[in-house]
Amino acid sequence: MFSPEDARQAGNRTGHEPHMVVDLLRPRPWLTLVGPARELPGLLWRTEGPGLLALLGEAGPWVYVPDVAALQRLARAYEHLVRAAWQAGVRAEGHEDGSLLARLPLPDTTSAHGGDLGSVHQHEAAFWKLAHQTARSRQEAWAAHRVWP
């Protein structure tokens, strides 16, 4: 999204997505959306400037990042979470609603309580920490006018 108009159009296209608002606000506790979900991309544009709005995988989290490098870092962190969950044999059932684990499409052959859940939860926490740091850095740079345009 490189302009307010891009943000408006993105909101119109993605405002119906079930996890978008939660995923994008979770790493941004300083933001509050007052209005429909379709207004969130515009809010992000106003507070962080131009960026990329993306869904990491079919069931993955929504992210808003300043550039491709940040998108790649978050995609790698999410990949680590998915691999850890897969290797641990973690099933989606039984995880808290806000957890990305509840949305992972793992095979039915995994056990309900497989391998090292602690490691899996650490990978999820690491993903959200990186998402928070990325958003905070961008918000601070935008507020200080260190970002184009």
Backbone as CSV, one residue per row, in Angstrom:
resi,resn,N_x,N_y,N_z,CA_x,CA_y,CA_z,C_x,C_y,C_z
1,MET,0.856,-1.159,0.000,0.000,0.000,0.000,0.904,1.224,0.000
2,PHE,0.837,2.000,-1.056,1.721,3.145,-1.190,1.002,4.483,-1.123
3,SER,-0.303,4.439,-0.890,-1.076,5.673,-0.774,-2.327,5.393,0.059
4,PRO,-2.964,6.449,0.539,-4.230,6.238,1.251,-5.273,5.521,0.388
5,GLU,-5.256,5.799,-0.901,-6.203,5.127,-1.803,-5.899,3.625,-1.877
6,ASP,-4.622,3.260,-1.941,-4.257,1.839,-1.906,-4.776,1.190,-0.628
7,ALA,-4.628,1.881,0.495,-5.084,1.352,1.786,-6.598,1.165,1.781
8,ARG,-7.315,2.117,1.218,-8.773,2.006,1.145,-9.168,0.792,0.308
9,GLN,-8.530,0.636,-0.830,-8.837,-0.500,-1.700,-8.480,-1.825,-1.027
10,ALA,-7.347,-1.854,-0.335,-6.950,-3.070,0.388,-7.977,-3.400,1.463
11,GLY,-8.450,-2.388,2.149,-9.473,-2.609,3.165,-10.745,-3.177,2.583
12,ASN,-11.134,-2.676,1.426,-12.341,-3.187,0.766,-12.164,-4.648,0.343
13,ARG,-10.937,-5.016,-0.053,-10.683,-6.393,-0.495,-10.506,-7.368,0.669
14,THR,-9.995,-6.887,1.800,-9.630,-7.804,2.883,-10.456,-7.633,4.151
15,GLY,-11.327,-6.665,4.205,-12.087,-6.379,5.418,-12.944,-7.518,5.916
16,HIS,-13.228,-8.482,5.075,-14.048,-9.637,5.465,-13.225,-10.790,6.022
17,GLU,-11.918,-10.702,5.948,-11.051,-11.806,6.388,-11.185,-12.012,7.895
18,PRO,-11.401,-13.262,8.326,-11.747,-13.512,9.730,-10.667,-13.173,10.753
19,HIS,-9.400,-13.301,10.417,-8.339,-13.104,11.406,-7.554,-11.807,11.204
20,MET,-7.880,-11.053,10.189,-7.060,-9.899,9.833,-6.942,-8.890,10.971
21,VAL,-8.025,-8.489,11.558,-7.981,-7.448,12.593,-7.170,-7.927,13.798
22,VAL,-7.436,-9.118,14.260,-6.721,-9.655,15.423,-5.228,-9.778,15.118
23,ASP,-4.898,-10.325,13.958,-3.488,-10.517,13.596,-2.734,-9.202,13.486
24,LEU,-3.367,-8.193,12.916,-2.669,-6.929,12.703,-2.627,-6.052,13.947
25,LEU,-3.601,-6.190,14.830,-3.598,-5.388,16.058,-2.802,-6.038,17.194
26,ARG,-2.686,-7.353,17.186,-1.970,-8.028,18.277,-0.557,-7.485,18.487
27,PRO,0.236,-7.295,17.451,1.577,-6.744,17.682,1.589,-5.222,17.831
28,ARG,0.419,-4.597,17.821,0.298,-3.141,17.908,-0.659,-2.756,19.042
29,PRO,-0.287,-3.003,20.288,-1.212,-2.709,21.390,-1.523,-1.221,21.536
30,TRP,-0.792,-0.371,20.889,-1.034,1.075,20.948,-2.136,1.511,19.989
31,LEU,-2.593,0.617,19.120,-3.639,0.960,18.152,-4.991,0.406,18.585
32,THR,-6.024,1.148,18.284,-7.392,0.698,18.486,-8.172,1.015,17.219
33,LEU,-8.842,0.022,16.702,-9.674,0.223,15.522,-11.072,0.599,15.971
34,VAL,-11.499,1.788,15.578,-12.860,2.225,15.851,-13.537,2.285,14.487
35,GLY,-14.326,1.276,14.213,-14.975,1.191,12.917,-14.836,-0.206,12.359
36,PRO,-15.296,-0.386,11.133,-15.266,-1.717,10.526,-13.853,-2.152,10.151
37,ALA,-13.690,-3.447,9.976,-12.386,-4.040,9.655,-11.780,-3.447,8.381
38,ARG,-12.608,-3.053,7.450,-12.072,-2.533,6.187,-11.291,-1.230,6.381
39,GLU,-11.433,-0.597,7.544,-10.705,0.646,7.814,-9.315,0.415,8.398
40,LEU,-9.006,-0.827,8.770,-7.712,-1.105,9.389,-6.519,-0.820,8.474
41,PRO,-6.524,-1.213,7.203,-5.376,-0.871,6.365,-5.108,0.640,6.306
42,GLY,-6.153,1.445,6.268,-5.969,2.895,6.287,-5.353,3.379,7.583
43,LEU,-5.774,2.804,8.694,-5.194,3.153,9.990,-3.714,2.794,10.023
44,LEU,-3.377,1.631,9.502,-1.968,1.228,9.462,-1.165,2.174,8.568
45,TRP,-1.741,2.554,7.438,-1.030,3.469,6.543,-0.785,4.813,7.239
46,ARG,-1.778,5.297,7.960,-1.629,6.597,8.637,-0.617,6.548,9.782
47,THR,-0.467,5.402,10.440,0.418,5.322,11.601,1.797,4.740,11.295
48,GLU,1.926,4.021,10.165,3.211,3.404,9.835,3.717,3.761,8.445
49,GLY,2.879,4.354,7.649,3.300,4.719,6.305,3.130,3.578,5.324
50,PRO,3.703,3.744,4.144,3.573,2.730,3.103,4.105,1.381,3.570
51,GLY,3.488,0.324,3.082,3.943,-1.001,3.464,3.251,-2.087,2.675
52,LEU,3.577,-3.298,3.036,3.041,-4.481,2.385,2.083,-5.197,3.331
53,LEU,0.881,-5.439,2.876,-0.123,-6.192,3.619,-0.117,-7.593,3.034
54,ALA,0.120,-8.602,3.879,0.242,-9.964,3.355,-0.331,-10.975,4.328
55,LEU,-0.757,-12.099,3.769,-1.191,-13.251,4.541,-0.108,-14.304,4.379
56,LEU,0.458,-14.758,5.482,1.525,-15.761,5.434,0.907,-17.152,5.379
57,GLY,0.806,-17.701,4.200,0.197,-19.009,4.026,-1.310,-18.917,4.027
58,GLU,-1.958,-20.029,3.748,-3.420,-20.034,3.698,-4.063,-19.771,5.045
59,ALA,-3.468,-20.306,6.102,-4.045,-20.169,7.433,-3.207,-19.277,8.329
60,GLY,-2.156,-18.744,7.767,-1.207,-17.988,8.568,-1.698,-16.631,8.993
61,PRO,-0.860,-15.921,9.675,-1.236,-14.597,10.164,-1.141,-13.532,9.069
62,TRP,-1.928,-12.489,9.252,-1.818,-11.293,8.433,-0.699,-10.435,9.002
63,VAL,0.084,-9.836,8.132,1.159,-8.953,8.562,1.124,-7.674,7.730
64,TYR,1.615,-6.605,8.331,1.806,-5.342,7.621,3.231,-4.924,7.919
65,VAL,4.038,-4.862,6.880,5.470,-4.626,7.039,5.936,-3.521,6.098
66,PRO,7.065,-2.893,6.436,7.531,-1.783,5.617,8.190,-2.188,4.305
67,ASP,8.717,-3.418,4.235,9.465,-3.803,3.039,9.549,-5.323,2.916
68,VAL,10.128,-5.762,1.803,10.234,-7.192,1.530,11.134,-7.879,2.545
69,ALA,12.195,-7.222,2.982,13.100,-7.831,3.968,12.346,-8.154,5.259
70,ALA,11.512,-7.245,5.730,10.720,-7.496,6.936,9.717,-8.618,6.694
71,LEU,9.140,-8.658,5.519,8.202,-9.725,5.176,8.920,-11.076,5.208
72,GLN,10.117,-11.134,4.682,10.881,-12.376,4.686,11.241,-12.814,6.105
73,ARG,11.606,-11.858,6.969,11.929,-12.207,8.361,10.714,-12.808,9.070
74,LEU,9.551,-12.187,8.895,8.346,-12.713,9.529,7.933,-14.052,8.911
75,ALA,8.108,-14.195,7.617,7.777,-15.471,6.966,8.674,-16.585,7.493
76,ARG,9.953,-16.286,7.705,10.857,-17.298,8.268,10.450,-17.663,9.697
77,ALA,10.099,-16.669,10.494,9.676,-16.937,11.873,8.413,-17.793,11.880
78,TYR,7.489,-17.514,10.979,6.265,-18.313,10.886,6.593,-19.728,10.404
79,GLU,7.511,-19.835,9.463,7.937,-21.157,8.979,8.517,-21.990,10.128
80,HIS,9.312,-21.366,10.990,9.876,-22.079,12.141,8.750,-22.595,13.050
81,LEU,7.721,-21.789,13.250,6.583,-22.205,14.062,5.881,-23.404,13.426
82,VAL,5.622,-23.324,12.139,4.918,-24.407,11.444,5.747,-25.690,11.508
83,ARG,7.040,-25.591,11.255,7.901,-26.784,11.310,7.916,-27.393,12.711
84,ALA,8.030,-26.535,13.721,8.058,-27.034,15.099,6.749,-27.725,15.435
85,ALA,5.633,-27.147,15.030,4.326,-27.757,15.295,4.199,-29.084,14.557
86,TRP,4.655,-29.118,13.333,4.583,-30.334,12.524,5.427,-31.438,13.166
87,GLN,6.650,-31.088,13.537,7.553,-32.079,14.126,7.072,-32.560,15.494
88,ALA,6.427,-31.678,16.228,5.928,-32.043,17.553,4.617,-32.812,17.469
89,GLY,4.013,-32.837,16.303,2.738,-33.531,16.152,1.608,-32.815,16.857
90,VAL,1.630,-31.496,16.803,0.623,-30.694,17.493,-0.635,-30.612,16.643
91,ARG,-1.771,-30.900,17.254,-3.062,-30.762,16.581,-3.643,-29.402,16.891
92,ALA,-4.489,-28.915,16.051,-5.085,-27.593,16.226,-6.035,-27.533,17.413
93,GLU,-6.713,-28.628,17.700,-7.704,-28.628,18.768,-7.039,-28.363,20.119
94,GLY,-7.745,-27.648,20.966,-7.282,-27.462,22.328,-6.378,-26.262,22.547
95,HIS,-6.106,-25.508,21.513,-5.276,-24.313,21.684,-6.174,-23.094,21.819
96,GLU,-5.679,-22.097,22.503,-6.460,-20.885,22.694,-6.789,-20.256,21.343
97,ASP,-7.911,-19.554,21.293,-8.386,-18.988,20.033,-7.383,-18.055,19.381
98,GLY,-6.642,-17.286,20.159,-5.702,-16.334,19.592,-4.411,-16.952,19.098
99,SER,-4.226,-18.232,19.351,-3.002,-18.910,18.959,-3.008,-19.233,17.471
100,LEU,-1.865,-19.042,16.850,-1.729,-19.442,15.451,-1.815,-20.951,15.320
101,LEU,-1.485,-21.668,16.373,-1.544,-23.133,16.343,-2.955,-23.623,16.055
102,ALA,-3.951,-22.885,16.513,-5.338,-23.289,16.292,-5.716,-23.221,14.821
103,ARG,-4.931,-22.530,14.026,-5.249,-22.372,12.600,-4.373,-23.203,11.685
104,LEU,-3.370,-23.864,12.217,-2.451,-24.624,11.371,-3.125,-25.860,10.798
105,PRO,-3.030,-26.054,9.496,-3.624,-27.235,8.870,-2.648,-28.410,8.925
106,LEU,-2.617,-29.110,10.063,-1.728,-30.250,10.209,-2.477,-31.528,9.875
107,PRO,-1.754,-32.565,9.488,-2.434,-33.811,9.097,-3.163,-34.468,10.271
108,ASP,-4.175,-35.251,9.954,-4.971,-35.933,10.972,-4.188,-37.012,11.710
109,THR,-3.034,-37.364,11.209,-2.258,-38.435,11.831,-1.474,-37.952,13.049
110,THR,-1.454,-36.634,13.287,-0.719,-36.149,14.449,-1.483,-36.460,15.717
111,SER,-0.768,-36.544,16.806,-1.416,-36.857,18.078,-1.878,-35.586,18.768
112,ALA,-2.854,-35.714,19.618,-3.381,-34.556,20.334,-2.326,-33.934,21.232
113,HIS,-1.444,-34.728,21.781,-0.389,-34.214,22.654,0.926,-34.836,22.209
114,GLY,1.447,-34.336,21.139,2.646,-34.888,20.534,3.904,-34.497,21.260
115,GLY,4.823,-33.928,20.538,6.146,-33.629,21.047,6.207,-32.419,21.960
116,ASP,7.264,-31.681,21.827,7.605,-30.577,22.721,6.737,-29.344,22.456
117,LEU,5.646,-29.241,23.192,4.752,-28.093,23.035,5.425,-26.799,23.477
118,GLY,6.304,-26.886,24.466,7.005,-25.692,24.942,7.788,-25.026,23.829
119,SER,8.467,-25.826,23.033,9.230,-25.296,21.909,8.316,-24.645,20.874
120,VAL,7.189,-25.276,20.643,6.227,-24.735,19.677,5.714,-23.379,20.159
121,HIS,5.375,-23.300,21.419,4.886,-22.034,21.977,5.979,-20.963,21.958
122,GLN,7.223,-21.370,22.144,8.337,-20.418,22.058,8.460,-19.857,20.648
123,HIS,8.256,-20.704,19.656,8.312,-20.225,18.264,7.175,-19.254,17.975
124,GLU,6.004,-19.529,18.512,4.893,-18.596,18.301,5.176,-17.270,18.997
125,ALA,5.677,-17.331,20.231,6.011,-16.100,20.955,7.085,-15.310,20.209
126,ALA,8.057,-16.007,19.637,9.119,-15.339,18.881,8.548,-14.648,17.638
127,PHE,7.591,-15.302,16.980,6.956,-14.684,15.815,6.282,-13.369,16.214
128,TRP,5.454,-13.418,17.277,4.718,-12.218,17.684,5.655,-11.128,18.194
129,LYS,6.745,-11.509,18.834,7.723,-10.519,19.298,8.350,-9.808,18.105
130,LEU,8.723,-10.570,17.084,9.297,-9.972,15.885,8.275,-9.072,15.182
131,ALA,7.027,-9.512,15.109,5.979,-8.691,14.499,5.815,-7.385,15.266
132,HIS,5.859,-7.463,16.590,5.750,-6.265,17.431,6.931,-5.328,17.197
133,GLN,8.135,-5.869,17.193,9.328,-5.038,16.984,9.309,-4.369,15.615
134,THR,8.881,-5.101,14.613,8.799,-4.554,13.254,7.802,-3.408,13.202
135,ALA,6.635,-3.618,13.773,5.597,-2.581,13.770,6.031,-1.368,14.586
136,ARG,6.601,-1.593,15.754,7.021,-0.485,16.623,8.115,0.344,15.946
137,SER,9.083,-0.313,15.354,10.161,0.420,14.667,9.615,1.273,13.536
138,ARG,8.705,0.692,12.780,8.142,1.434,11.658,7.282,2.599,12.140
139,GLN,6.480,2.371,13.167,5.622,3.423,13.704,6.472,4.576,14.228
140,GLU,7.551,4.263,14.935,8.427,5.303,15.473,9.137,6.068,14.352
141,ALA,9.602,5.359,13.338,10.270,6.025,12.205,9.286,6.916,11.458
142,TRP,8.056,6.431,11.267,7.041,7.231,10.571,6.701,8.482,11.359
143,ALA,6.554,8.339,12.673,6.228,9.481,13.524,7.353,10.515,13.541
144,ALA,8.583,10.051,13.400,9.746,10.950,13.403,10.062,11.474,11.998
145,HIS,9.222,11.150,11.032,9.409,11.607,9.638,10.704,11.088,9.029
146,ARG,11.090,9.885,9.429,12.286,9.259,8.848,11.928,8.271,7.750
147,VAL,10.686,8.330,7.290,10.201,7.381,6.297,9.584,8.140,5.141
148,TRP,9.817,7.676,3.933,9.168,8.216,2.746,7.708,7.827,2.799
149,PRO,6.779,8.564,2.326,6.871,9.809,1.569,6.839,11.015,2.462
